[in-house]
Structure formats: C-alpha cells, structure tokens
Amino acid sequence: MPIKTIIEPFRIKSIEAIRRTTREERQKLVEAAGYNLFLVDSESILIDLLTDSGTAAMSTEQWAAMMRGDESYAGSPSFARFRDSVQAIFGFRHVIPTHQGRAAERILFSVMCKKGDVVPNNTHFDTTRANCEFVGAQALDLPIPEAKEPARVHPFKGNMDAARLAEAIERQGVKKIPLVMLTVTNNSGGGQPVSMENIRAVKEICKKHGIPLYIDACRFAENAYFIKLREPGYAKKTPREIAREMFSHADGCTMSAKKDGMANIGGFLCTNDDTLAQQQKDLLILTEGFPTYGGLAGRDLEAIAVGLNEALEEEYLKYRIASTAFLGNHIASEGVPIVQPPGGHAIYIDARAFLPHVPPAQFPGVALANELYLEGGIRSVEIGTLMFGEHAKMDLVRLAIPRRAYTQSHIEYVVEVILDVWRKREQIRGYEITHQAKFLRHFSARLKPVANRDHDECNH
C-alpha cells in the first residue's frame, strides 16, 4: 500500500525558541498596541501568521550562497547570478533589483501612470493599490463573480473577469489605461490561483488594444503548481515550464522575493521595453541604488537567486499546498467559514460569516484576529474594511503560513485555537478606530472595542 502521509521535504538544522505568554499578558499587550496586531512585538507572539512575506526559513544552499555575496557598488558578480536566475525563469530582457516588492510597484506606477489613469487588476493588494493611488491613478478591481462568494468552490477563483476588462477599456478609452495587472496568486481574493486560460484571455484583450500586461508575481510558483494540479493539459508539465509559459504572455512583472523568492528581503521589476527600463533605472538610482544592487546587499541577491529555483521544486510545492489545505480543511470540517478552496500560502477565514453580529463598520476581521491572539498567541491579519475601506468586498482574516518555518504540530495547535474561538464566537465584540493614517491605515491604526454589541457605527 502506498504511503499517503506528506512529510516536510526537509529536516531542521537550526531552531529559534518561541515564548509562551498568558492570556492576561496578551490582554495588556494588545491594549497597549491599540488592538492592532502589527504593533505587538514579535517576541510576544507564539505562532506568527501575520504574513508569509520575508518570514521563510532559508535553506543551507541559500546560506552557502550568501557567503559568496560580492558587495561591490557597481557590476557585482552577485547581480549577474541574480539576473541570470530571474531571466531563466521569467524570461524578461531587463531585470531591475529593488529592496522589496512595493519599491518595484512605486517605480512601475511612477513611470507608467499619471493622474486620472485607470489600472485594472484581478484584485490589487494593499501596497499595489496604495502605490497606484499615490500617483493619482485609479486602482480598478475586476475579479470574477465567484471570487465574491467565499464559500463557493472554483478551481481558479483568482481569475480576472475578462469581459469586464474589455468593457472597462471600452468605457475608459485606451489612453487612460497605461497597463493591466494580474496578481498570481490573488492574495486579497483568498490566495486563489489564476488559470493559464485566463492569463491568455487577458493578454489577448491587452494585445488587441496595445496595452502592456504586467504580472504581480509574488507567489508565481504556487500559482504554477495549482495550474499543474487543476488545469487540463498541464499535469505532466513541471512548475518551471508552467511558470515560463505564464510569463511568456506578459510584458513585465513586479516581484516581492520575500514570498516565492524564499528570501528575507528583496524584489525586482522586469520589463521587455528598453525605453521604460531606462526610465525605471533612472528612478531606481534616486531612491533604491545603482541598478546592479537596487537597495540590496550582494548576499541578498545571492539568496534570491537560489530561492527562486527552490520555490519551483515539485516536492516542496506538494508539501506547501498540502500543509495549507490541512489547516483549512480541518477548521472547515467543524463549520468554520473559510474562503474555499484553501489557497496556496494562507487560509482566509470569512469574518463576516464567523461573526454575523459584528457589522463591517465595526471591523469583524479585526475582532476575530484579536480574539485569536488573546486565545492562543496567534498573530494573523485582517484583510477587509480596515485594510481597504470602501473598496472591501469581504472581511477576511488571513492566516499566512511562513515557508519552511513551522511544523505539523504548530498547525494542529492553530486548528485547536481557532475551534476554541469558534465555540464562543457570539461573545466577540466589534471595534472602532481612534487613530488612522491617510495611506495604508491598517499598519498603524489604533482601535478600541465598541461600547456594546448594539453600537452600529464607528469613526473611520
């Protein structure tokens, strides 16, 4: 009989201690942080599922590569190895390193967009939307209808609505749409993948109107593996082959290497346009650094060069997708409402369905995230009304799983805590804002519990 258990395709070589706290300690800590888990020190977190960005455990091969990092200001051989690794997977002519993905977004939108422009996306994530809007452009989300129904099962719920894209171009006019973006996987939509068929359909529309297509590639390897598992005709292809095909339909990409680059810092911007590349490099020099280091140390370039390839290893991806699904399927089997099917890097709890007595104006995602921390020291993140304001179509709590960092018993503990909170969900109250910033308010906002459950307005 074949063995069915999927094990971690690695063994632990170095460990880091984590500290337990009491509920009383956590209550004081979260109050001092204004009920914003971003403002709680990581030393007071037991299981940190705030993000999978930059939180991966690096491999022995990555640590070994870092030792040969060359810190020359210009023309470092570390950049050459980084560039060659990116081009071998993504295939773009110009590779521009940045210190992380949002820097690539800032440069892209600063060069390509102007006030009054419109940038369609399947769903913009928080920094993407903020950088787009900062230059005066409109960030337009065009998810498929199924994406708005958390409980609905669809193999490629991250897809863009191609018909609505064509309508938007017709309505806005080609001159107002400098580029179209596809986010793979679709983070704000529940970590859901985008099909190759959808990528091709979006590209055809863009090509017809002469509009460049850019891919937000943060989790490209996970997206490629979902295509292998779910899309007809790809079962026998490798994740690397699928990734190459994905990017062959694009004119450029932005990338946070802190996700599927398996690194703790870094990113890049790619394009096939020589003129745009020069403009982007000129802006890079202003705030990031010379184009052969772009705000990164040589050792970071080396870690990314190795990590991009490790992210495409099939045994790793099989384990990664299965371990995430284990968490989602276990809590869903007990009635906890999640975005279905489970995503690649995270499980998203539907906070509106979990806490139907807490209206969106009282931030049910914040309420649930805080309760998970109070109950078991777990840090998660709200993706909903606090993060996106009026643009929020759902209120979700994302449990993002760092790559290669936690074991099966850690995930089983998370399941136990979520189910404990689920059983006493009716006692959880909503929140109201006491302080917020103009952009990306969820990072620094401070909140407080509403006076009582019947209070249905909040100050935001």
N, C-alpha and C positions, 0 to 999 in steps of 0.2 A: 504493500500500500504506500503511495507517495506521501511524503511529509508535507502537511499543509501549513504548518506554522511558518510565518515570515519573520525572520530574525533581522536585527540590525546588521548590516553588512560591514561592520567594523567592530573593533574592540577598544576599550577605554585605556588610554595610556597616561593621561593626566586628569586629575579631578580638582574641582573647586567646591569648597564647603558652602552650604546654604544654611541660613539661620531661621529657626522657628521663632515665632512671636505668639503672644496670647491675643485673644480677641480684644481684651481691654487695651493692650498696647496698640493694636491696629486701629481701634476706635479713636484714640488720641492722635495717632499719626495721620489718619485720613481727615480728621477735623482740622488739624494744623495745615494740611495741604489744600484746604478749601474744597474738599471732596473731589479733587482732580487727581487721579492716579498717576498722571505724568509728573506730579510734584512730590511724590513719595520716593524717598531714597531707595535705590535698588537693594541695599543691604537689609531692608525691612520687607522684602518680597521673598516668598518661599518658592513659588513657581511663576516665572515671568513670561507671560504670553502676550505682553503688550504689543510686540512686533517680532517679525522674523527678519527684520532689516538690520544687518550688521551684527547679529547675535549668534551666528553659526560657530560651531567648533571647527577650527581648521585642521586639515589633515597633516600627517607627517611630511607628505610631499610638498604641501604649501609652506610649512615651516622651513623645510630644507631649501626651497626656492628663495625664501626671504633672505637667507644668508648670502646669496649672491647679488642682492639688490645693489645696484650702482646708483649713487646719489649725485651724479653729475647734473649740473643745471640744464645743460642742453645736449641732445644727442646721446642719451644714456642707452646702453645695450638692453637695459631692463625695459625701456619703452619699446624697443624693437621686438622683444619677445612678447610683450603685451599686445602690440599692434598685430603681430602675426597670428596670435591665438584668436583675437577678435575676428580678424578677416577670414580665418579658416572656418569659422562657424557662421558668421553673419554675412560675409561676402561684400561689404561696402568698401568703397575706394578710400574714403577718408575716415580715420579713427581719431577722435579728439578726447583725451582723458579729462575727467573732472573729478572733484573731490567726492561727489556723490550725485545721485540722480537728479535732485532738484536743481543743481547747478547746470546740468545739461538742459533741463527744461527752461530755466531762466534764459540761457543763451539762445536756445531754439526760438522761443517766443519773442525775445527782444529783437532778433534779426528778421524773423519772418512775419511778424504781426504788427498791426497798428491799431489805434483806437477805432472802434466800430467794426472790426473784423469779427468773424464767427469761426470757431474751431469745433467741428463735430468730433465726437468720441463715442465709443460704446458706453463708457462711463469714466469721466475724469476722476482721478483720485485727488486727495486734498491738496498736495503741493502742485500737482498739474493744474488744477483749477485756479489756485491762487496765483501761480506764475502767469497763466493766461490772462486772468482778470487784471493783474497788476499793470500790464501794458495797455489796458483798455479794451481788450477783446472779450467776446462773449464765449464762455465755455458751454457748448451745447451737448447734452447727453442724449444718445439715441439707442438705448438698449431695446432688445426685442421684448414684446409684451410679456412673455413668460418670465422674464427677469424680475418683474414687479410682483410676482406671486411666490413668496419664499418657500411654501410647501410643495410647489409644483416641481415634478421631476422632468428634466430636459437635459439631454447629453451635452449640449453646448449653449448653456444659459448665458454665457458671456458674449454671445454674438451681437453685432450691431444690426439694427433694423435697416437693411439696405434700401427698402422702399422709402422710408422716412429720410434717409440720407439724400436720395435723389430728389425728393420733394424740397428738402432744405436748400439744396444747391439751386434748384429752380426758383425758389422763393427769394433767397438772399442775393443770388447772382454770383457768378464765378469770381468776380473781382473782390468780393467780400470774404471769400473763403481761401486763405493762403495755404492751408494744409488740412488734412483729415488725419485723425489718430485712432489707432486701435490699441487697447490695453490688454496684454496677454500675460497671465490670466487676468480676468476682470475683477480687480481687488474689491472695489466698492460694491460690486454686484454679487459678492459672496465667494470670491476666489474661483469663479466659474470660467471654464475654458472657452476659447474661440475656435471654431472649426476651420479647416483649410478651405472648405467650400465658401464660408463666409468671408475669409480673407480675400479669396479670388473675386468674389462678388463685389466687395468694397473697392478692390483695386480696379475692376472694370469700370465702375462708375467714376472713380477718380481719373482714370486714363481718358475716358470719354470727354471729360471737361478740362483736362490738363492740370489737375490739382495733385500735388505731391501727397503720397501716403506715408505716414510715419508710424512706427510701432513703438509703444511703450513696452520694452522688452524685459522688465524686471524679473518675471517668472516664466521666461520663454521655454526653459527645459521642462517644467511641469506641464505647460501647455502642449508641448510636443508629445509628451507621454500620454496625455489624455487623448490626443488625436490618434495615436497608435492604438489605444485601447478601445476607442469608441467610433472612429470614423471608418467606413468601409474603404478598403484598398490600402490601408496603412499598417495592418497588423504585422507584416513581415519587414517593414522598414525600421531602421534604427532611429532613436531620438535625434541623433545628429543629422541624419538625412532629412528627417521631417523639419527640423529647425532650419536647415539650409533652404528648403522649399518655402517655408513661411516667409523668410526674409527676402527671397527672390522676388516676391510680389511688392516689396516696399522700396521707397526711395531713400529711407533713412530710419534711424531709431534713436531713442533715448534709453539709457540703461542705468539702473542702480545696481552696481556689482555687489551690494550688500545683501541681495536676495540670491538669485541663481548664479551669482559670481562667487558665492561661498566665502566672501571676504568680509572683514570687519569695517572697511571703509572703501570708497571709490565708486566710480561710474564712468560713463563715456557717452559721447554724442557721435553718431555716424551719419554720413551723407554720401551720395554719389555726385553731388553738384559741386563743381570746382569753385564757382563764384561764391556760393553760400558757405562753403568750407573756409574760404579765406576770411570772410566777414565774421564767421563764428570764432576762428582762431584769434582774430584781432580783439574781439570782445573777451575771449578767454584770457589773454595776456593781461587785460585790465584788472581782473579780479581773482583769477584762478592761478595763473602762472604760465610759464613757457609751454608751447604746445607739445613738448615731449615729456612733460611731467604733470601739467594741469592740476596743480594743487596736491599731488600725491608724492609720497616718498617712493624711491625706486623699489623698496621691498614690498610696498603695497601693489605696485604694478606687477611684480613677480607673483604675488599671492593670487591676484585676479587671473593672470594668465593660466595658472594651474587650475584654479577653482572652476572656471568656466567649463573646462573639459570634464572635471569630476562631476559637475551637475548633470551632465548628459549620460553618465554611466547608468545602464539599464537596471542593474541590481540596486543601486542607490534609489532610483526613481520608483521602482517597485515597492521598496520599503517605505519611502517617503509618503506615497499616496495611500498605502495600506494603513500606516500608523495614524494618519489624519482621519481616515474613514473609520478606524476603530473608535476614536473618541466620538465622532458624530453619530455613528450607528448605535452606540451604547446608550447615549443620552436620549436619542430619538425613540428608541425602543421603550423607554419609560414615559414617553409623552412630551418630552421637552421639544418645543418647536424650533427647528433649525432651517437654514437655507438648504434645500435639497437640490441635487445630491451633494454630499460632502465635497468641499473644494480641495485644492491641492496643498496649500500652505496653512490653511486655517479652517476652523469651524465657526460659523456665524449663527449665533442664537437670535431668533426673532423676538426682540424685546417687547414689541407691541403685543404679540400673541402671548408671551410669557407673563406680562404684566398688563392685562387689558384694562385694569382700573387706573393706570397711570397714563394720562394723555400725552401725545407727542410734545406739547408745550412744556411739560414737566420732565422731559428727558428720560424716558423709560430705560434707554440704553445706559445712561449714567447711573441710574438707580440700581440696575442689575449688576453692572460692573463693580460698583462699590460694595454690594452685598457679597459678591464672590470673594472680594478681598477680605471683608470682615469675617466671613465664614471660614475661609481656609488659606488666606495669604496669597491668593492667586491674583495676578495683575492681568487684566485684559484691556480692551479699548472699545469705546463707543464709536460706531460708525452710523451716524444718524443726524438728528436735529441739532445737536451741539456742534458736530463737525461741519455740516453742510447747510444749516439754517433752512431757509425756504426751499432749497434745492433737494432736501432729503425726501426720498420717496418711501424709505423704510427706516426703522430704528433697529439697528443690529448691534450685537456685542461680538466682537471678533476675538477669538482665541487663536492667536498666531503662534505656530509651533516652530521654535528655532531649529535650524538644521543640525542634526547630529549632536544635540546638546542634552536631551532628556531621554530617559529610558521608559520601558513599558510600565513600570510601577509608578513613575511620575504621572503618566497619563491616566492610569487607573485611579490615582488619588484625585485628579482633576474631575473625573467622572463622579466620584463619590461626593465631592463638594458641591458640584452642580446639582446633583439629585437632592442633596440636603436643602439647598436653597429653593429648588422647585417645590418641595413639600410645604414650605412656609411662605410661598410667594405672595399670598394675599396680605401679608403684614408689611410689605415693602412700600415705601412712600416715594413720591417724586421729588424733584429738585428745582430750584430757581437760581438764576445767575446773579452774583453780586459784583462781578468784575469780568470784563472781556476786552480783548484786543480787536483791532479793526480787521486784521487778516489772520486766518488760521487760529481762531479763538480757542479751539479745544486744547491747544498746547498749554495755554497759560490761564484759562478762565478759572475763576473761583466761584463756588456754588454753596448753597446751603439747602437742607431739607425743607420742603414746604411745610407750612404750619400744621396742615391736616390733609387728609386724603381728598377732601371735597374741594380743596383750593384748586381752581382750574385755570389760573392764569399765572404766567411767570414773566419776569422782567428781562426780556432779551431782544 
